[in-house]
């Protein structure tokens, strides 16, 4: 099961993003008993809940986490959300324990499978992301905050672990790589 979970984690963001970017934005704030506010702040900017998605792993459909995406302006268009150079927040609320090593392996495999042509250019940022991963327990949150001009802040259960800095004004690239991976 550990191998299957690891393999499925690499697709976690894509599945969460697909569920999040469904045909119409979600205005609800609950999924599988996990509640999310309708609005919050990301990097000092007011953002609204765009949608929720449930990540399941293995053929047994084990619930891994609920993902919530906050954006400046709701949209059902994934491309415009990815291209937007505005603050965003992606919250992964874990429904089961997942080891930091499994998360790191999932990120690595996901980038290898989805960013082939850009893998060399992303290597340093991927390694930093993997280094920021920690064991996640049920009920904890892994939060990614896109801060235009600064980078993507990684927060583990209320503690900022670090920021994956962007070079020049390519914050969108950092967050898009992360979201596209999922």
WOUR-V703793 format. One record per backbone hydrogen bond with DSSP energy under -1.0 kcal/mol. CO is the residue of the C=O (numbers start at 0). NH is the residue of the N-H. Records with the same first field share a line. If there is no record, write none. Layout:
BEGIN
CO->NH / NH
END
This chain:
BEGIN
0->4
1->5
2->6
3->7
4->8
5->9
8->11
10->14
11->15
12->16
13->17
14->18
15->19
16->20
28->35
30->33
33->30
37->48
39->46
41->44
44->41
46->39
47->70
49->25
50->68
52->66
54->63 / 64
56->61
57->60
61->56
63->94
64->54
65->92
66->52
67->90
68->49 / 50
69->88
70->47
76->80
77->81
78->82
79->83
83->85
87->145
88->69
89->143
90->67
91->141
92->65
93->138
97->135
98->102
99->103
100->104
101->105
102->106
103->107
104->108
105->109
106->110
107->111
108->112
109->113
110->114
114->117
117->121
121->125
122->126
123->127
124->128
125->129
126->130
128->131
129->132
135->97
136->139
139->93
140->156
141->91
142->154
143->89
144->152
145->87
146->149 / 150
149->165
150->146
151->163
152->144
153->160 / 161
154->142
155->158
158->155
161->153
162->164
163->151
166->169
169->173
170->174
171->175
172->176
173->177
174->178
175->179
176->180
177->181
END
